[in-house]
């Protein structure tokens, strides 16, 4: 059996890799891997952000199965770590603990390598604040109490595993350093967490209500004082990156602004209209278009400013993760094949394009030299965010470094590599929109998949340009690795389906808490030409509902013209076919939710 390494590159829009957006390739090394292996350029994620997207990807099933992504991957009985461990692999997971992998999932991870600390604020903002508002309004019901108890059970389970792994696993602290209770103040760390857990177990309902009442002033919010910025030497950043390569950063800013003015013109009337609307409403979201414009225009300058704040990046850089993986592989003494899973975030909202947490002048020089040709090489017709393309180029460099290690160590012939994104990105800023994450536009869902194996059969290699969903990624990887299919996976290998799916379905619950009892379902179906989307609650009759968005990408590739009010479009055969596919899936989601809720006592998440 061959070793397997998967690298999830957060927020990659498939059309931005290679020469899809730039004259010179933004990802020259990944292009090489795609040409030598299997490349599926038209995979669609289930949701436009990580929690919704990775549930479908890592569990190889529609993301709203098993009470959706409320309990992350823990709600499902199958996941990528389990699939490989049960097939004889030693598993290594590089991940951040606030992604909430409970003991149910962690039992299939032999070695956890944390790339950040535990972030309670993520738990609060993602779920608990939603119930706090319901509680204040007197609308918290018995079902909410049951769900909240399972949720807090999972949070404590994940958090305690985090501290335990730091003490018991030698690799867990390679990046974050030790976070022993003795290194914390009296009110933080493992000891404080254990005390809070004991209080919780004494009266779970009362404890939960106190959490909802106190919000971010609750003691839980201050337990883990870890900030990833502790790994960033601000003086090195200033002297050896920004000052030393000031010409590079200035040139990137200058080119980005010039091409924005030339190729991304914005009307003044839009600014005036939104400005008056904001004066009336005082809602920041009414200025989202202008905020996006500012990020496009001044993103590099803002990156330089924010990089001196500890909270700028919450995880280790791609470079640091690759370095750590290499050190782990060098020290392996097991005869088992290994499965390693990494998650790098440079193209995400807080975009970065160099190893901000590595004090290595030669490394920084190599990275700048690798990135530099793209500034002028992006082309005079480039439309979008040069900073985003530079982040892809940086990840490309980091992947190249991993391959150089594999070749030098002779491991390349025994290792399969998967490169995939969890979801796409609106931070390409082409087109410039008045929403970012939560919309139905192609750039937020359309992702690439590349699988490379030195010994891949010639009839397996090639471009599979059909429509697929992220549920098809890991079944394909198992297929290429020659491993038995995972019965819990609902996706299918693209090798057995080279024509792809007739309709690719995306589904999630919109922004905020993924509550399947009250929230709307944001569900869309895509063919190669059309997008049809709905927003409605599960108890609604979808046959009587009207799509909220319809796009015809043939005349309108940027999806600027919503055709949902065009009655002739609704009567088109292909649109009707997509609507039927959505209706079938919508009914499945409702049946699945009801089944889980009827058996919540037996629904395991830890």
N, C-alpha and C positions, 0 to 999 in steps of 0.2 A: 504493500500500500504506500502511496506517495504522501508526503507531507502536504498540508494545505494552509495557505495564508490568505485571509480575506482582509481587505482594506476598504472600509466604508468611508468615502469622502463626502462629508456633509455638504449638502446644498449645491449639487452640480446639475445644471441644465444641459441636456445632451447636445443641444445645438451650439454650445459654447466651447466644446472640446475640438481638438484638431484645428482645421481652418474654417470651422463653422461660423465664427464671429470675427476672426482676425486673418489678415493676409498671410502672415507667418504663423505656423501652428503654435497654439498656446500649450499643447501637450505633446511634444515630439516623441518622447519616449513611450508614452501610453499609446500613441499612434502605432509605434513599432510592435508593441504587444498585441494590439488589436489586429494588425495585419498578419501576425504569426499565429494567432489563436482564434477564439470565437468572439465575435463582436455583435451585440444586440443593441442597436442605437435607439430603439423605440420601446423601451420599457416604461411603464407608468406606475408611479407610487400610488398608494391608497390615500395618502394625505399629504399636505404641504409643509408639515413640520415633523420633528423627530419622533415624538411619542406615537403619533398616529401612523407614521411611515414605517418605523422599525418593527412595530408589532406585526404588520403584514409581511415585511421582509424576513425577519428572523424566525417567524413561526410558519412561514410559507402558507398563509391562509388569508382570506379577506380580513381586514383589520377590525371590523365590527363583530366578528364572531367571538364567542366566549366573553360576553359583556364588554366587547370592544377593547380599547386600549386603556381603560380605566386602571387596570392592574398591570399595565405594561405587558411584558411577555409572560408574566407569571400566571395569568388567567388561562393560558393554553397548556395543553399537555405535551406539545412538541415544540422544540426550538433547535437552533443550529448547534449549540453546545451539546445538547443531549444526543442529537443525531450522530455527531462525530465520536463522542465518548463511547456510546453504545456500539460503535463499529470498530472499537479497539484503539482509538486515538487518545493521546494525552492532550488535554485542552488548556489553552492559555487565553485569558480574556483581558484585553486592555480596555478599560471602560471607566466612566465616572460613576461613583456610588449613588448620586442623586438620581440616576436613571432608574433606580429602585429594582434591582435584581434580588429577589428574596431567596431564602434557602431552597425553595422549590426549584429554582433555576440554578442557583450557585452550586448545588450538589453535582452538577455536570461540568463545572469549571474547576479543573485541577489546580490551576495557578491563576489567581487574580493579580493583575498589575494595575493599580489605580492610577488614573491620569489626572485626578483632581480629588478634592475632599468632598464631604457630604454638605449639601446646600439645602438647609431647611426652607429657605425662602422659595425655592423651586416648588417644594411640596405645598407651601402656603398659597402661593400664587396660582398653582396649577389646579388645586382642588379645594383646599380648606376655606379659602376666602369666599368661594361660591356658597358654601354651606353656612358660613358666618352671616352672610346677607340674608339667606333664607331664615336663619334662626332669629335674627333681629326683626324680621317681618312676621314672625310667628307661623312660618310655612314649613318648618322642618317636620317631616312625618316619620312614621315607624320604619318605612323602607330606607329612608335616609340614615336613620340610626344604625341599621344593620350594615349598610354599605360603608358608613364612616368607621364602624368598628373594624370591619375587615381591612379598611384602608390604613388605619392607625396600627393594626396588628402588623401589616406589611411594612410600614415605615419603620417601626421599632425593630422588626426582624432584619431588614436591610441594613439599618444603621449599626445594630449590634454586630452583625456579620462583618461590617466594614472594620470596626475596631478589632474584632477578634482576628481577622485575617492579617491586619497589620502586625499583630503580635506573633501569629503562628506560622505565617507563610513568608519565606525569605524574600520572595519577589514582589510582594504586595506594596512595599514601601520604596521600591527602587526609584520611583519618580517623586512621590509626595513626601518622602521622609517619614520618620516615625512620628506618630501622634499619640504617644502613650499618655495615660492619665497623669503621670508624674510630670509631664511637660506642660500640662495645662494649669490654669488657675483653679481655685477651689470650685468654681461654679461651671466649669466646662469640662469637656473630655469624657472618657468612658465612665468614670465614677458618677458624674452628674447624670449621664444618660441612664445608667443602671438605676439610680434613685428615681428618676422620672418614670422609668418602666415599672418599677415596683408600685408607685402611686397609681399608674394607669391600671395595673392588674387588680388593684383593690376595688376600684369602682370605675369601670371603663366609660360608662355613659356620663357620669359626672365629670370625669377628666376631659372627655371630648368637648363637653359644653364649655368648660373653662378655657380650653384651647380656642374655641370659636369666639368666645368673649374677649380674650386678651390679644388675639392676633399675633403680630410680630413682636409684641412685648412679652409674650409667654417665654418661660425659661428655655423651652426647646429651641427657640430662635437664636439663643446665644451659646449653645453648647459647643458647637464646632466652630472654632475661631480660625479655621484654616482659610488662607487666601493663596491662590496660586501665585500671586505676585511675589511671594517670598522667594521664588526661584528666579526672579528676573533682577539682574544687576542693572539698576537704572543708570549708573555711571558708565558702565560698558556700553549700554544702549545709546547713550548720548555721544560718547567720544568715539566709539569704535564702529558704530553703525550710522547714525544720522549725520554726525559731523564729518566723518571720514568719507562717506559716500553722498555728501550733500548734493553733488552735481547729478547723481542718479535720481534722487528723490525730486529735485527741482525739475529735471527734465520730464519725469513721469507726470508731475502736476501740470506742467506747461502743455504737454501733448494732450493730456486728458481734457483740459479746459478748451484747447483749440478745437479739438474734434467734437467736443460737446456743442460749442457754438456753431460749428459748421454742419454737423450731421444730426444733432438733437435739439433743434430750435424749439423754444417754448414761447407761447403767446403771452403778452402782457395782460390781455383781458382775463386769462385764466387766473393769474395772480390777484388781480383786482377783485374778481368775483369771489374767490375763496377767502380773500382778506375780509370783505364785507360779511361773508357768512360766519367767519370766526368771531367777528366783533359782536354778532348777534348771539351766537351759541356758546362762545368760550370753550368749545370742544377742540382739543388738540388734533383729533383725527380729521377735522375739517381742513387742516393744513398739511395733511399727509403728502399730498402731491408736491407741495413746496419743500417739505422736509426731505423727500426723496431727491428733489432737484438739488438741494444743498449737499446731500450725501454724494451725489454724482459729481458735483462741481468741486467739492472740497474734501472728499473722502480721505485722500492721502495726508493732507494737513491735519485732519481730525484724528487719523490713526496715530500720527506722531505725537499729538498732544495726549491722547488717551492712553498711550502705551506706558506712560509714567504713573498710571493709576493701577493699584493692585487688582482691581476688579475687571480690567480691560479684557483679559482672557481668563476663562475658568478652567481650561485644560492645558496639558502639555502640548507643545508644538509637534507637528508631524516629524520634524527632524529629531526631536528628543525621543519620541515614541519609537522611531526606526532604530535609533542608537540603542535604546533599551532592549528592543526585540533582538537585535544582533547580539548583545551581551548575554541575553537569556539563551539564545541558540548556541552560542559558543560554550556555555557551561552545562548544556544538557548531557546527562549521562544515562538516559533511558533508551531502551531498544525500541520503544513504541514509536510509531509515527506521531507527529505533532499536528495539532490544529490550532492556529493562532488567529485571533480576531482583533483588529484595530479599528479605531474610530477617530479620524482627524477632522479638524473643524476650520481650517484656514479660509475656505470660501464662504463661511457663514457670515452672519450680519456684522460682527466685529471682525471684518476681513483683515487678514494678515498675510504677508508673503516673504517672511524670513524666519529663521530660528531664534525667536526672541528670548528663549530661555537657555541658550547655549553660549557660553563665553569662549568662543573659538574664532579667532580672527581669520584663520585660513578658511574655515567653513563659511563664514559670512561672505568672504571674498568670492568663493566658489558660487554661492547662491546669487549674489549680485551679478556676477559674470554670466550666469545662466539666464537670469531674468532680463538683463539689459537689452538683448537684441529684440525683444518683443515690443519695447517702447516705440521704436521707429518702425518695427516690422508689423505693427498692428494694421498699418495701411491707412491711406487718406480717407477711405470710405468706412472706417470703423465706426459703428454705432453702439454705444453702450458704455460700460464702466471698465476702464482700463485696469483699475485696481483689482476688480474681480478676475480679470484674465491673468493678471500677475500672480494672484493666489493659486490659480490652477497650474501655472507654470512652476511655482514653488513646490506644490505637491508632486508634480511630475518629476522634478529634480529629486525629491525625497524618495519616490518610488524607484527611480534610477539607481540611487545609492544602495537601496536594499538589493536590487538585482546584481549590482556589482559585487556585493558581499556574497550572494548566493553563488555567483560564477566563480569567484576566487576560492571559496570554500568547497566547491564541487557539489553544493546542495541544489543547484539549479535543475539538474536532471532528475532529482527526486522530489521536486516541489511544484505544486499547482498554485497559481495565484488568481484570486478573484478581486477585481476592482469594480465597485458599484457605489451608487449614491443612495442615500435614504429618500431624498426628495429633490426637487429642482430648486430654483432660486429666482426671486424677483429683483435681487440686488445686482443683476446684470444691467438693470435700468434701461433696457430697450425692449419694448417701449416703456417710457416713464408713465407710471400708473398712480392712481390715488389710493391704492391699497398695496400691501406688500405680501404678507403670507396668506391671508385668508381670502382667496378668490379662486375661481375655476380656470384661470388661464394656463395655457400649455406650459409656460416656463416653470411653473411651480410643481409640476408633476412628471414631466418628461425627462427621464434619466437614462444614462448609458450603463451597460454591463459588458465587461471585458473579462474573459477567462483565458489564461495562458498556461500551457503545459508543453514542455519541450518535445514530448513524444505524442502530442495530440495527432490523432489519425487525420489524414488529409481530407477525408470525406466529412469530417466533423468541423474542421476549420472553415472560416468564412464569415460573411456578414449575414445575419439573420434579421432581415429588416421588417418582419411582421410586427404586429402589436402584441405586447406582453404586459403582464403586471409583475410587481416585485415579488409576488408569491411564487413566480416561476424561477426565481434566481437560484435558490438553494437546491431545489430538485435538479436543476441543470448541473450544478456543481457536483452533487453526488453522482450523477450520471457520468460526467467526465472522469471523476475519480474512480469509476468502476465499482462503486459501493451500492449496496442494496437500497432501494427506494425507502424513504421514511413514510410509514403508513399514516402518520398524523399530519403529514404535509398535504395540502389541498391543491397546490400549484402543480404544474407539469413541466418537464424538461423541454426546453425549446428544441432540442435535437429531434425529439419525436413529433414536434409540431412546428416545422420550419415555416409554415405559412402564417403562424401566429393566431391570435384570437380574433373573432369577428368584432367583438366589442371589448374594450378595456374599461373596467369599472373602477372608479375611485370612490371612497366613502370615508367620512369622518364626521365629527359633530360640530364643526366650526370652531371659532375661538373659545377658549375657556374650558371649564370642567367638562369632561366627557360623560355627562350624565345621560344615560339612555332612557330615563323615565320622563324627563321634561324637555330636553334640548331637541332642537331640530337636527335632522340628518342632512348633511350636505353630500349629495350623491350625484355622480355624473357618469355618463357613458361616452366613450370616444371611439370613433372609427378613424381611418386615416384622413378623412375629410372633415367630419363634423364633431362638435362637442355639444351634448345636451345635458343640462344640469337642473337639479331640483333642490329646494330647501323645504323640508316639511317634517313634522313630528311623526314618530312611528305609528301612532294611533290614527293617523289620517288615512284617507282613501286615495292612494296615488293615482288611481284611474280617473279621478275627478280633478286632479291637480294639474296645473299648467307649469311647464318648465319656466324657470326664472332666467335662464340664459341659454341661447343657442348660437353657435358660431359656425360659419362655413369658412374653413381655412383655405379653400382654394382661391377665392377672390380676396380673402381677408386673413392673411397668414398671422397677423399680429392680434387677431381677435378683438378688434376695436368696435365692431358693429354687432350689437346684440339683436338677434332676429326673433326673439321669443314672441313678439307681437305680430309677426308676419304669419297670417293664417295659411298662406300657401306653403310655407316651410313646414308647418305642423302636419300638413297632408302628404308630404313627401314620403316615399316608401322607406328610404334609408333612415329618416328621422323616426318614423313609426317603429321600425325594427329596433332602434336604439332604445326608444321609450319602453318597448316590451321587455327588453333585456334588463333595464333598470327596475321595472316593476317586479320582475321575478326575483331579483336580488333583494329588493326592498322587503318583499314578503318573507324571504329567508331570514333577514336580519331581525324582523319582528318575532318570528317563531323562535329563533335562537335566543333572543333576549328574554322572552317569556319563559322559555324552558329553564334558563339559568336562574331567573328570579324565583321560579316555583321550587327550585332545589338549592337555594342559597346556603342552607345549612351544610350541604355536601360539596359546595363549590370551594375548592382549595386554591389559595394564592400564596401560601407559605409552606 
